[in-house]
Amino acid sequence: MRRRGRRLVGLHRRARAGRRPHPLHLPDRRRARTFPWQRSWWLFQNSPETLAELARQAAERTIKLGVTTAIDKGAGPGDYLVAELRDAIAAGELTGPRIYTAGYGISGPVPSIEVMKGWIQQNVADGADLIKVWADNCSDDTLTCSSKFTFEQLKAAVDEAHALGRPIAIHAYHADTAKLAIMAGPDSLEHPEGLDTIDFMDMIAMGVTYVPTIDHNRYYKDNLAYFGYAPGKAAEFEAYIALNLATANQAFLAGVDIAMGSDAVFSGFGENTRELEWFIDAGMTPLQALRSATIEGAASIGVEHEVGRVAVGYFADIVAVDGDPLTDVGVLIGDVHGVMKSGVVVP
């Protein structure tokens, strides 16, 4: 392998066989009242300095798993923190994956389409690499969700994001909202269960990538007390995981593009790649699961020409594992022994 700067310029046969975050200011919490999944507030009870340290640790854990590129799909009230982390990593001041961030994201409701467009324009002006819309409002108590936007509003959001040169991801936990989101034509659809064959055909026709995030609900189930859930919630999480896995299996069989996403939820960093095991359960081969974590993930935000492959002209990202990931994806979860990002070995 030969590299010039951060990118590969040639492959030999053997190779083939930011600033440091400054003291931060918490945003006005009134601005964030519509941010979904309110369990995030325990995180923001920490000092700005503690938050910066938690973010640094999360980035370091993530890249040491072999995740050299990460997509932050809406940090809500933590958008300022992720943007600073992105910039510090890019400047070589902190260790972590290259980050593409959606900034604050849009959780609604919005009074008009013009306001929706204005919010997207503001996200872009604030430095967002992509746009994230939470299309439904979800309850921690009941694990149910309700739609927050009309189809017309979602379509306007997609069109505005694309007009500004930004990919857009739409969060939709359940099929009713997801069906509206699919027809709006986002670049990716996050989380949903309960989709059917017609939905999958529409996703293929519209070029929508499915990001199931099956494992993050396993993470909640395994840490009920930590997140303040009652013990009885475990069965509800298991039921949702089963539906989510079944939908991923059906989408895979239908030929939908699927990308790996961890939805690492504040303290789940370090377990980001466990989603690969679920993809094997969903019917993928190890190679197909690896593509979901590389090529498909890159394509979902339009950077498939610079990350996601070991090829000339791409960022020189290499992961060394103890074993053969083409026969066992588990080696990418527990047996990573070295990571190179942009031609530099991660310490």
N, C-alpha and C positions, 0 to 999 in steps of 0.2 A: 504494500500500500504506500502510495506517495500522496502527500498533502501539501498544499500551498495555503498558508494562513489557516483558515478554519474549514476549508472545503477539500474534498478529495479531487485530485487531478489525475490519478491513475491507480489501477489495481494490478498487483503482481499475482502470479498464479498461486503463490503460497498464501496470500491473503484471502484468496477466494475459497481451497479444499475445506453601569448602575451606581450608582452612589450607595454608600452605606446609609441605611435609613436614619434620618435625623429625628429628634423628638417629634412625636406625632400628635395631631389634634383630633379628638373624636368628633365626628359630625354631629350636627343637631339631630337628636333622636326623633324629633317631630317629623323630619324628612323621611324617616325609615319606618313609619308605623305600618305601612302595607307590606313590608318585607316578609315573605312567607317563612314558615317553619320557625316559630319564635324561640325554639330552644337555643338559637344562636346567641341570645342575649347573655347567657352565662359567660360566654367568651369575652364580651365587651364590658364586663365588670372589672376586667384587669386594667392595669395602667397602660398607656401607650407604649412605654418601654418594654413591658412584659409581652404585649402583643407583637411587637417587632421581633422579640426573641423567639416567641412561639412560631412565627412565620419563618424565621431563619431555620429553626429546627425542622419544620415541616419540609422545607425545600431541600435540606440536606438529606433527610430520610428518603425523600422521593427519588432523588437522582441516584442514590446509592442502591436503589432497587433496579437501576438500569433504565429508568424513565428519564430520557434526556430532553424531552419536550412535553410540556404540560399545558393544558387549556383550562383556564379559570373561567367558568361560565357564570359569572355574576357573583361578586362577593358582597353585594348589598352594602351595608354600612362599613364593610371592610375594604371598599374599593380603593381607597387611598393607600392602604397598606400593601395590597397586591401590586399596584402600579409601581410603588417605590421598590418593592422586592424585585419585580421584573427588571427595572432599570439598573438596580445594583448588581444583579446577576449578569446582565448584559455587559456591564462595565467591568466585570471581573472582580468586583469587590466582595461578593458573596458567592458561596457554592450552592448551585441548584440547577434545575432544568431551565432551558429557555422557556419563557412564559408568554402565552398569548392570553390576554385578559379581556373580559366583557365589561369590566368596570362595575358600575353600580347595578346595571341591569334594570329592567322595567317590569314592575309587578302590578301596576294598575290599582284601581280602575282608572280609566282615562275618560274625560268628559267628551272628547271629540277626536276624530282622526287627525286633525291638525295638531292637537296637543301631543298625540302619539308620535307624530313625525318630529315635533320639536324636542321631545325627550330623546329620541334616537340621535338627532343632530347634536344634542348636548353631550350625550355619551361619547360620540365620535370626537367632538371638540375637546373633551376631557382626556382623550388618548386611548379610548377603547379599541382593541384590535378586532373585536367582533361584537355582535349585539346578542343579548340574552333577554328573552321575554318569558316570564312565568305566566302561563296562560290559565292556570287554575289556582285556586286558593285552597290550601290543604290544612287539615286539622290534626294536631298532635294527639288530641284526645280520642278521636274516632278513626283516624287514618283514612278519612274520606276527603274528597276534593270536589269543588264546584267551579264551573267555568267563570272566568272574569272578563273575557273579551268576546266580541262578536267576530264572525268570519271576516267581515269587512275591515275591522280594526287590525286583525292579524295579517290580512293580505296587505294592508297599507304599511304595516311594520316591515314586512318582508321586502316590499318594493322599495321602501325608503332606505333600508339597510343596504340593499344591493345597489341602489342609485349612488350611495356614498362609498361604494367599494368595500363593504364589510359583509362577511358571512353572518348568518343569524341562526341561533339555536332557540328552539321553543320547548319549554318545560310543560309536560302534560302527563299527569300520572295515570289517568284513566281514559278509556276509549272514547267517551263522549267528547271530551275536549280535544283529544288527539286527532279525531276525525276532522274537526275544524282546522286544526293546525296543519295537518297533512296537505289539505287542499290549498292552504296559503302558500305552500312551496318553500319552507325553510330549508336551510342546508342540513340541519340535523334536528331530530326529535328525541327528547330526553325522557326516559323512564317508562313509558306506558305499557300497561298490560291490557289484554282484552281485544286486541286488534284482530281483524279477520282477513280473509283472502283478498277481498276487494281493497281493503286498506293497503295491503302489501303491494298490490298491483299499482295502486295510486302512488305509493312511495317510490316504486321503481320508475314510473313514468315521470314523476316530478323531480327525481334525483335527490330524494330525502334519505339521509343516513340515519339509521336507528341506533341509539345509544341506550341499551337496556339498563345499565347500572344495577345489576342483580345483587351484587355482593354488599352494597352499602346497607341494605336492609338486614342482611346477616350480621353486619357490624352493630347495628342498633339492637338486634335481638340478643347478641352476646354481651351487650353493655347496658342493659335496661336500667339498672340503678344509677349508672353514671349519667344517663340522660334524663333521669327522673321519671321513667316509665314504670307503671305497675307491673308486677310479675306476670299478670294475665295477658299482657300485651304480646308475649312471646308467640302465642298461638296465632295472633293476628298477623304478626310479621311473617311467620312461616307460611301462612295462607297466601299472603301477597307474593312472597318469593316464588311459591309454586306457580302462581298465575304469570308472574314476570318471566320465569324460566320457560314455561310453555309457550308464551308469546314469542320469546327469542328463538325457540326451536322452530316454530311455524314460520317466522320471518326468514330464518336461515334457509329453510327448505324451499321457500318461495323465491329466494334469490335476492332479497333485500340486502343492500350494503349495511354492514354492522360494524360499529367502532367500539373499542373498549373505553369505558369511562368508569372511574371509581367513585365519584361523588364523595370524596374522602372525608367529608364532614368533620372539620375542625381538628379532631385528634386521631383520625384514621390513617394519617400519612405514615407510610411504612408497611401498609397492607394493600397499597394501591393496585398491585397486579394480581390479586386473588380472583379478580373477575375472570381471568383466563381459565380457571378451573370450571367455572360455570359455563363458559362457552364450550368446553369439551362436553359437559353434560347436555348442552343444547344441540349436540350433534356435530360440532366442528372437528376437523382434524387439528393436530397441533399446528400445522402450517397455516391453516385458515384462521386459527385463533391468533397466531402471531401477526398475520396480515391485519386483523382487526385492531391490533395495538400499534401498528406502524403505518402502513399504506392507507388504510381506511380512515384512521384518525386524522392523518395529515390532509387527506382529500376533503374531509368534512369541514375544514376551515380554509381550503384553497391553498395550502402550502405543500402540496404533494410533489412539487418540483424542486424542493430543497430539503425536506426531511422525510423520513419514513423508509428510506432505502440505503443500502451501502452501494453507492454508485458514483461515478465521476460527476462532479458539479454539485453534489449534495454535501450538507454538513457532515463532517467526519465523526460520526457517532458510532461507537462500537461497544458491545457488552460482552464480557467474558464470563462464561458459566462453567460449572463443573458437571458436564453431562451433555446430552443431545436434546435440545428443545424440540426437535422435529419428532421425537418419540415421547417426550415427557415435558409438558410445559411447566411442571413443578420446579424444574431447575431454575426457571426465571423468577420463582417466588422465594426459594430458600437457598439457592446455590450460586448467587451472583458474586463473582470474585474480583471483578474489575470493570470500570466504566470509563470510556473515553467520550468526551463531548467536545465537538468542534476541534478535534485533533489534539486535545489536551487530556491527559489522564486525570480523573477526578481523585483528589487526595483522600 
